[in-house]
Amino acid sequence: MKYECKGVKYVGFFQMLSAEFSKIFSNKPLIISTIAVLLFPVMYSVALLSSTMEPTDNIDNLPVAVVNMDEGASMGEDEIQAGDDLVNELQEEQVLDFQFVDQAEANEGLENGDYYMTVEIPSDFSSRATTVMDENPEQTELIYTQNEGLSHMASQVTDAAITEIMEGLSEQITATYVTQMFDQLGDVSDGFTEAADGSGEINDGTEDLIAGTSEMLGSLVGESDEIARLSDGADELNQGTGTLLSSLEEQSPDISELSGGANELEDGTEELLGSLTGESSDISELSSGANELEDGTEELLGSLTGESSDISELSSGANELENGTEELLGSLTEESSDISELSSGANELEDGTEELLGSLTEESSDISELSSGANELEDGTEELLGSLTEESADISELSSGANELQKSRFQFPILKAPV
């Protein structure tokens, strides 16, 4: 019974459904309205889906304003104009309908609905691109503004276009970086080549230096004795020079005294010559007396040489000599002041010379040249005095000789014993 009831129910459902469809198909207005209700969502879905399928196929007709504000930068020795390069690339590819305008025109077109989007290249665009080789590179950015009120689909399309542009820009910057790196690697390669050539030259020069050094050392070893003697001689020369300088410094006062005495002698000589020039008559008489003195002296020496015992004649000659000398000295009384000055200067010169030579005796090996000069000065002084004697100028020396001769008169009797 249960199965029969279920069968009746199922048969009633299908019969009812069939009856409803029969009514619908029999009523034409109802059929049209039903079909319209069913097709409207389908048509909307198809239209919506068709509008979003392949959205970039016709985007080249989508107007976009581009504003280039880039100021450029330098990268090594190269000038980088990344903004201009991007503009040139956009002009060649024309992914969108790019229109290159200034900032004011772009803003006005965006407000008026003339552009779906504006793209601004900032002023530091190139400078940021050059930091790609730095430790902390700065990312390049584009400033873009969309007019979403015109079309939601257009905003999606422009987003996709901007993404594509940024990817292309990144590839361009990477290419620039790689090119720069290869250029620098080329410079490094050239530097390594030059360094290799230089190292070869250094190696050759080092070999020559080693060979020359060995040869020089060999020659120096063979001359070691001469080098040692040369070193000893240099030390002795240094010590002798120091001794000579010390001696000269110690004797500088004596040298100054010698120089002063020579100057006084020169002054006295000039004064004496001047006074003697005006007293030519007295000089002649003095010369005559000097000749008589010379003759008497020669006669005395002759008598002594012959060992004569006649000392009385010698005494007589001595008396005559004394008288002549007194007469001569009397005639020269007026000139005594000049003669004393000359004699004093000569004595000072002689004393200074003897003192200097005495003090330098211990240093004769080092200052032989100075001693020789002093001897020459002494000889010159004696020669000057000798010339004055011939001209009756050295009267003090003649007077001294006469006094000694007078004194010897009393000593000559002791010579009688040998006779």
C-alpha positions in Angstrom: 0.0 0.0 0.0 2.8 2.4 0.8 4.5 1.8 -2.5 1.3 2.5 -4.4 0.8 5.8 -2.6 4.3 7.0 -3.5 3.8 6.1 -7.1 0.6 8.2 -7.1 2.4 11.2 -5.7 5.3 11.0 -8.2 2.8 10.7 -11.1 0.9 13.7 -9.8 4.1 16.0 -9.8 5.1 15.3 -13.3 1.6 15.7 -14.5 1.4 19.1 -12.8 4.7 20.3 -14.3 3.6 19.2 -17.8 0.4 21.0 -17.4 2.1 24.2 -16.4 4.5 24.2 -19.4 1.6 23.5 -21.7 -0.1 26.6 -20.4 3.0 28.7 -20.9 3.7 27.6 -24.4 0.0 28.1 -25.3 0.3 31.8 -24.2 2.6 33.8 -26.5 3.0 37.0 -24.4 4.0 34.9 -21.4 6.5 33.1 -23.6 8.1 36.4 -24.7 8.4 37.9 -21.2 9.9 34.7 -19.9 12.5 34.6 -22.6 13.4 38.3 -21.9 13.8 37.7 -18.2 16.1 34.8 -18.9 18.2 36.6 -21.5 18.8 40.0 -19.8 21.3 38.7 -17.2 23.1 36.7 -19.9 23.4 39.8 -22.1 24.7 41.9 -19.2 27.2 39.3 -18.3 28.4 39.0 -21.9 28.7 42.7 -22.2 30.6 43.0 -19.0 33.0 40.2 -19.8 33.6 41.4 -23.3 34.6 44.8 -22.0 37.3 43.4 -19.7 38.7 40.8 -22.1 42.1 42.0 -23.6 42.0 45.5 -22.1 45.3 46.6 -23.7 44.5 45.8 -27.3 43.4 49.4 -28.0 45.0 51.4 -25.3 47.1 53.3 -27.9 44.0 55.5 -28.2 44.0 56.3 -24.5 45.3 59.9 -24.0 47.9 60.4 -21.3 49.8 63.6 -20.6 53.6 63.4 -19.9 55.5 66.2 -18.2 59.4 66.0 -18.2 60.9 68.0 -15.3 64.2 66.1 -15.2 67.4 68.3 -14.8 69.9 65.6 -15.7 73.0 64.4 -13.9 76.5 63.0 -14.4 77.8 59.5 -13.9 81.6 59.2 -14.1 82.6 61.0 -17.3 79.1 60.5 -18.9 76.2 62.9 -18.8 72.9 61.1 -17.9 69.6 62.5 -19.2 67.3 59.7 -18.0 64.2 61.9 -18.4 64.9 62.6 -22.1 65.7 59.0 -22.7 62.4 58.0 -21.2 60.5 60.5 -23.3 62.2 59.2 -26.5 61.3 55.6 -25.5 57.7 56.6 -24.9 57.5 58.4 -28.3 58.9 55.3 -30.1 56.7 52.7 -28.4 53.4 54.7 -28.0 52.0 52.2 -25.5 49.4 54.8 -24.8 48.4 58.0 -26.6 51.2 60.0 -24.9 51.1 63.7 -25.3 54.2 65.6 -24.0 53.1 68.9 -22.4 54.1 71.2 -19.6 52.9 71.1 -16.0 50.1 73.7 -16.4 48.6 72.2 -19.5 48.7 68.7 -18.0 46.8 69.8 -14.9 44.2 71.7 -17.0 43.6 68.7 -19.3 43.2 66.3 -16.4 40.5 68.5 -14.8 38.7 68.9 -18.1 38.7 65.2 -18.8 41.0 65.5 -21.8 43.5 63.1 -20.3 42.9 59.8 -18.5 46.2 60.2 -16.6 49.2 62.5 -16.2 52.8 61.2 -15.8 55.4 63.6 -14.3 59.1 62.9 -14.5 60.6 64.6 -11.4 63.7 66.9 -11.5 65.9 64.4 -9.6 65.0 61.5 -11.8 68.5 61.3 -13.4 70.4 61.9 -10.2 68.5 59.0 -8.6 69.3 56.8 -11.5 73.1 57.5 -11.1 73.0 56.0 -7.5 72.5 52.5 -9.0 76.2 51.9 -8.4 76.3 53.3 -4.9 76.1 51.3 -1.7 72.6 52.6 -0.9 71.0 53.3 -4.3 67.8 55.5 -4.5 64.9 54.2 -6.4 63.6 56.2 -9.4 60.0 57.3 -9.2 57.4 58.6 -11.6 54.5 60.8 -10.3 51.3 59.9 -12.1 47.7 61.0 -11.4 44.6 59.2 -12.8 41.2 60.6 -13.7 39.2 57.7 -12.3 35.9 59.5 -12.8 36.0 59.0 -16.5 36.3 55.2 -16.5 37.0 52.6 -14.0 38.3 50.3 -16.7 40.6 53.1 -18.0 42.2 53.4 -14.5 42.9 49.7 -14.6 44.4 49.9 -18.1 46.6 52.9 -17.1 47.8 51.1 -14.0 48.9 48.2 -16.2 50.5 50.6 -18.6 52.4 52.4 -15.8 53.6 49.0 -14.5 54.9 48.1 -18.0 56.6 51.5 -18.3 58.4 51.1 -14.9 59.6 47.7 -15.9 61.0 49.0 -19.1 62.6 51.9 -17.2 64.2 49.5 -14.7 65.6 47.5 -17.6 67.0 50.6 -19.2 68.7 51.7 -15.9 70.1 48.2 -15.5 71.5 48.3 -19.0 73.2 51.7 -18.3 74.7 50.2 -15.1 76.0 47.2 -16.9 77.5 49.4 -19.7 79.2 51.6 -17.1 80.6 48.5 -15.3 82.0 47.1 -18.5 83.6 50.4 -19.4 85.3 50.4 -16.0 86.3 46.8 -16.3 87.9 47.7 -19.6 89.9 50.4 -17.9 90.9 48.0 -15.2 92.0 45.5 -17.8 94.2 48.1 -19.5 95.6 48.9 -16.1 96.5 45.3 -15.4 98.2 45.1 -18.8 100.3 48.1 -18.1 101.1 46.8 -14.7 102.3 43.5 -16.2 104.5 45.3 -18.6 105.9 47.5 -15.8 106.6 44.4 -13.6 108.6 42.9 -16.5 110.6 46.1 -16.8 111.1 46.1 -13.0 112.3 42.5 -13.1 114.8 43.3 -15.9 116.0 46.3 -13.9 116.4 44.2 -10.8 118.5 41.7 -12.5 120.8 44.5 -13.9 121.0 46.0 -10.4 122.0 42.7 -8.8 124.7 42.1 -11.5 126.0 45.7 -11.0 126.0 45.4 -7.3 127.9 42.1 -7.4 130.5 43.6 -9.7 130.8 46.7 -7.5 131.2 44.6 -4.3 133.9 42.5 -6.0 135.9 45.6 -6.9 135.5 47.1 -3.4 136.7 43.9 -1.8 139.8 44.0 -3.9 140.4 47.6 -2.9 139.7 47.2 0.8 143.3 48.1 1.9 143.3 51.3 -0.1 139.9 52.2 1.3 141.2 51.6 4.8 144.2 53.9 4.2 141.9 56.5 2.6 139.7 56.4 5.7 142.8 56.8 8.0 144.1 59.7 6.0 140.7 61.4 6.1 140.7 61.0 9.9 144.2 62.5 10.2 143.3 65.3 7.9 140.3 66.1 10.0 142.3 66.0 13.2 145.1 68.2 11.7 142.6 70.7 10.5 141.0 70.9 13.9 144.5 71.4 15.6 145.4 74.1 13.1 142.2 76.0 13.7 142.6 75.8 17.4 146.2 77.0 17.2 145.3 80.0 15.0 142.4 80.9 17.4 144.8 80.8 20.4 147.5 83.0 18.6 145.1 85.5 17.1 146.1 88.2 19.7 149.8 87.8 18.8 149.0 88.1 15.1 147.0 91.2 15.8 149.9 92.7 17.8 152.3 91.8 14.9 150.0 93.6 12.4 149.8 96.7 14.7 153.6 96.8 15.0 154.0 96.6 11.2 151.6 99.5 10.8 153.5 101.6 13.4 156.8 100.8 11.6 155.3 101.9 8.3 154.0 105.2 9.8 157.4 105.9 11.5 159.3 105.1 8.3 157.2 107.5 6.2 157.6 110.2 8.8 161.4 109.6 9.0 161.8 109.7 5.3 159.8 112.9 5.2 162.0 114.5 7.8 165.2 113.2 6.2 164.2 114.7 2.8 164.3 118.2 4.3 167.7 117.5 6.0 169.8 116.4 3.0 172.9 118.3 4.2 172.9 116.5 7.6 172.3 113.2 5.9 175.4 113.8 3.7 177.5 114.6 6.8 176.0 111.5 8.5 176.9 109.4 5.5 180.5 110.7 5.5 180.8 109.8 9.2 179.4 106.4 8.5 182.0 105.8 5.9 184.8 106.9 8.3 183.3 104.5 10.8 183.3 101.7 8.3 186.9 102.4 7.3 188.0 102.5 11.0 186.1 99.3 11.7 187.8 97.5 8.7 191.2 98.7 9.8 190.5 97.5 13.3 189.4 94.1 12.0 192.5 93.9 9.8 194.8 94.6 12.7 193.0 92.0 14.8 193.3 89.5 12.0 197.0 90.0 11.7 197.2 89.6 15.5 198.9 92.9 15.8 200.0 93.8 19.3 199.7 97.5 18.7 196.6 98.0 20.7 197.4 101.6 21.2 196.6 102.3 17.6 193.3 100.6 18.2 192.7 102.8 21.2 193.6 105.9 19.2 191.2 104.8 16.4 188.6 104.2 19.0 189.0 107.7 20.4 188.7 109.1 16.9 185.7 107.0 16.3 184.2 108.2 19.6 184.8 111.8 18.7 183.4 111.2 15.2 180.4 109.4 16.7 179.7 112.2 19.2 179.9 114.7 16.5 177.6 112.6 14.4 175.2 112.2 17.2 175.3 115.9 17.9 174.3 116.7 14.4 171.4 114.3 14.7 170.0 115.7 17.9 167.3 117.5 16.1 166.2 114.2 14.5 166.2 112.1 17.7 162.4 112.2 18.2 161.8 110.7 14.7 164.6 108.2 15.1 163.2 107.1 18.5 159.8 106.6 17.0 161.2 104.5 14.2 163.3 102.5 16.6 160.4 101.9 18.9 158.2 100.7 16.0 160.9 98.4 14.8 161.5 97.0 18.3 157.7 96.4 18.7 157.6 94.6 15.4 160.6 92.5 16.2 159.3 91.6 19.7 155.8 90.7 18.3 157.4 88.6 15.6 159.6 86.7 18.0 156.7 86.2 20.4 154.5 84.9 17.7 157.1 82.5 16.3 157.9 81.3 19.8 154.3 80.5 20.6 153.9 78.7 17.3 157.0 76.6 17.7 155.0 73.6 19.0 152.6 73.9 16.1 155.2 74.3 13.4 154.1 71.2 11.5 150.5 72.6 11.1 151.2 76.3 10.6 154.5 76.2 8.7 152.9 78.4 6.0 152.2 81.1 8.7 155.7 80.9 10.0 157.1 81.3 6.5 155.0 84.4 6.0 156.3 85.8 9.3 159.9 85.1 8.2 159.2 86.8 5.0 157.8 89.8 6.9 160.9 89.9 9.1 163.2 89.6 6.1 161.3 92.4 4.4 161.7 94.5 7.6 165.4 93.9 7.7 165.7 94.7 4.0 163.8 98.0 4.6 166.1 98.8 7.5 169.1 97.9 5.3 168.0 100.2 2.6 167.5 103.0 5.1 171.0 102.3 6.3 172.4 102.9 2.8 170.5 106.1 2.7 171.5 107.1 6.3 168.0 106.4 7.5 168.7 103.7 10.1 170.6 106.0 12.4 169.5 104.3 15.6 171.2 101.1 14.5 174.4 103.0 13.6 174.4 104.7 17.0 174.0 101.4 18.8 176.9 99.9 16.8 179.1 102.9 17.7 178.3 102.5 21.4 179.2 98.8 21.3 182.4 99.6 19.5 183.3 102.2 22.1 182.7 99.7 24.9 184.9 97.2 23.2 187.8 99.5 23.4 188.2 98.6 27.1 187.9 94.9 26.3 190.4 94.5 23.6 193.5 94.3 26.0 192.4 90.7 26.8 193.4 89.8 23.3 197.0 90.5 24.0 197.7 87.2 25.8 197.1 85.0 22.8 199.5 87.2 20.8 
